[in-house]
Amino acid sequence: MSGARPVHPPQTRFAVRNDNLCVGGIELTRLAQRAGQTPFYVYDRAQISERVAQLRQHLPRQIELHYAIKANPMPAVVQHLAGLVDGFDVASGGELRVALDTTMPARCVSFAGPGKSDAELASAVASGCVINMESAHEMERIAALGDKLSIRPTVAIRVNPDFELKSSGMRMGGGAKQFGIDAEQVPEVLARLRKLDLDFEGLHIFSGSQSLRADALREAQEKTLHLAIRLQDSAGTGLRTLNIGGGLGVPYFPGEQSLDLATVGAGLHELIPLAEKNLPHTRLIIELGRFLVAEAGIYVCRVIERKESRGQVFLVTDGGLHHHLAASGNFGQVIRKNYPVAIGNRMQGAVKETVSVVGPLCTPLDLLADQMELPKAGPGDLVVVFQSGAYGLTASPTAFLSHPAPAEMLV
Ligand SMILES: *Cc1c(COP(=O)(O)O)cnc(C)c1O
């Protein structure tokens, strides 16, 4: 992006005391002792709460807020969010169990994802959660399972829209996709649904992820509403809920700016009259993953070696790609860029040097920071990777090279 201001330093979201970054008011060296090991992830409970409060302040009160558990499924985090959001979205039987272990009622949990197994569908039917159906065949399987279990399953249709969220980091709708039922096939599927013993909840329309542009979000949300209104006509009955997706992104790289929540909120406020006129009995849901948790978490590893090779300095740490694939640049990024990184126990270090932070794996892909200017550090110092509260540990190949797994803490 040209003309963009640099990203607001994420360090400023965390206090600094005695040269240490603090999470939840606790100094980093103390957190490392408490973890009993490095590397570890630590998430800040108060920051998650604050993020939800900000959202509630800007979103229209008519819109319910769901958390997409795959962003960070740590049970303690999900439990914390159970008291803050209106529902959970899960994408596997494992995530469903984590959701059901909280105080969140099953009817406020929805289960999406292609290729759900019979065992997963049976758990979902038995629990009473909403199943977001990804194909006509899945609908037949759910109906058969409902029959077998003598339970009437609650189902929603996940629609593969005929548009996409522009400029998003990850497009999940539009064109040919493994996700959802193509919008043009939905009327036929609805006609069949009416003949089956299924309780119809509504529609789920997810068009993309990781957008930092309020105008693109607004455009996709408007198209989502129009599509839902069109499809409702063929449903023959109103929609109880419409999940309009999410897509609110967070800045990871230099030059990216935080979304302006006030603008996003204003865009949604403008769409409320359209929804109230055409979908008067429909509850609107927005589902967010990373936006709720990414910025509240850091990944911490320890420098084992400081090494010089042909004029370049390498900090070799005990953590890397196997714990944090996204920060290494290998989780869907096209061009590798550095996540924000700091030396967490030398926050005020005046002497700086340009270093590359690498991990212990035998591959050049194991890179956490490429030629970054950081306070001078050596063995024992703690490297912090910011923006790590989402798609961190569980999005990483922890078995690769058989190193121990990182610890996780919520403070
Ligand atoms: C992954 C996913 C999300 C969460 O995406 P974020 O970018 O983390 O907000 C929401 N909804 C669905 C259907 C998803 O698959």
The ligand as an SDF file (V2000), in Angstrom:
LIG
                    3D

 15 15  0  0  0  0  0  0  0  0999 V2000
  -11.6990  -19.2570    9.7110 C   0  0  0  0  0  0  0  0  0  0  0  0
  -13.0720  -18.8030    9.6870 C   0  0  0  0  0  0  0  0  0  0  0  0
  -13.4270  -17.6520   10.3890 C   0  0  0  0  0  0  0  0  0  0  0  0
  -12.4510  -16.8110   11.1490 C   0  0  0  0  0  0  0  0  0  0  0  0
  -11.6040  -16.0780   10.3130 O   0  0  0  0  0  0  0  0  0  0  0  0
  -10.7160  -14.8990   10.9370 P   0  0  0  0  0  0  0  0  0  0  0  0
   -9.9430  -14.3790    9.7960 O   0  0  0  0  0  0  0  0  0  0  0  0
   -9.8550  -15.5210   11.9790 O   0  0  0  0  0  0  0  0  0  0  0  0
  -11.6480  -13.9110   11.5210 O   0  0  0  0  0  0  0  0  0  0  0  0
  -14.7460  -17.2840   10.3780 C   0  0  0  0  0  0  0  0  0  0  0  0
  -15.6700  -18.0130    9.7160 N   0  0  0  0  0  0  0  0  0  0  0  0
  -15.3600  -19.1180    9.0180 C   0  0  0  0  0  0  0  0  0  0  0  0
  -16.4080  -19.8610    8.3020 C   0  0  0  0  0  0  0  0  0  0  0  0
  -14.0490  -19.5600    8.9800 C   0  0  0  0  0  0  0  0  0  0  0  0
  -13.7370  -20.6590    8.2860 O   0  0  0  0  0  0  0  0  0  0  0  0
  1  2  1  0
  2  3  1  0
  2 14  2  0
  3  4  1  0
  3 10  2  0
  4  5  1  0
  5  6  1  0
  6  7  2  0
  6  8  1  0
  6  9  1  0
 10 11  1  0
 11 12  2  0
 12 13  1  0
 12 14  1  0
 14 15  1  0
M  END
$$$$
